[in-house]
Amino acid sequence: MQMRTAVWAARVLAAAGLAVDAYVHADLAPQYDAVKATFSQGDLFRIEAAISALAALLVLAWRRLPGDAFGWLVAAGGFALLVVYRYVDVGKLGPLPNMYEPVWFTEKRVVAVAQLVTVVTAAFLVAVDVRDRRHQRHLR
Amino acid sequence: MAGSAMRGLAPRTLGVLGAVSLLLALSGCSDSGSGGSGSTATASPSSPAAGGGDTIDIKNFAFNPASLTVKAGAVVTVTNSDSTTHTVTATGAKAFDTGDIAPGKTATFTAPPEAGSYPFICTIHPFMKGTLTVV
């Protein structure tokens, strides 16, 4: 029973983190249209927002290993990119603009925390999913 | 019980839910601001103000106006209307520098005493460019 509550809490937290990730990226996207190569940073923020929204839905409604793993991947990938572009002047990468921005501000901090919450909770969900799969395989 | 029902969602239902979530995310993008389309402002140069009314507004990663004319030693007020931090920093010998201006905050700098043209940038977003002309 306690485990079930923990799984539900993790699921809600992971989905909430992804929802925050989606909202903030969608909200900031118009401003970041100014940072562009072939694609603008705003375009990439919209893609991140759409993928995060989809991942939140999968984590909350589908509740299976591929969905939970997808949620973890979206959050971990997003956090890695955020940190890299905060500290490393990557430059333009083909059609991608140089998104180097050596500063923290409120929205960026909020997204980083939300992504970290999802990374931790989705990792827990993936571990539980894998354990359940193994358990079901044993029962067959 | 409800959880097991959700687990049994058909792939087609999940597809519809996914499409709805994508549409919601994309519609969220379209109603949250005017959206900048260029890296520099297109406002016309301003003429020098008589008494401390020299201002630069930063919005959508652009200086408005991009070219400002002021008197020597004038105090220029910079407002950051963006959601991220910006600076107004003279290139080269850094004749002036506001330092970091947090979102929604205002900073001031004093124009150089010598007449001339002083290009400036945002050091955080170096593609943002402007020019201060001192007369």
Interface residues (C-beta under 8 A of the other chain):
Chain A: A22 Y23 A26 D27 L28 A29 P30 Q31 Y32 D33 A34 V35 K36 G42 F45 R46 A49 A50 S52 A53 L54 A56 L57 L58 A61 W62 R63 R64 E101 P102 V103 F105 T106 E107 K108
Chain B: G3 M6 R7 L9 L14 L17 G18 S21 L22 L24 A25 L26 G28 C29 S32 G33 S34 G35 G36 S37 G38 S39 N60 F61 A62 D82 S83 T84 T85 D100 A102 P103 I124 H125 F127
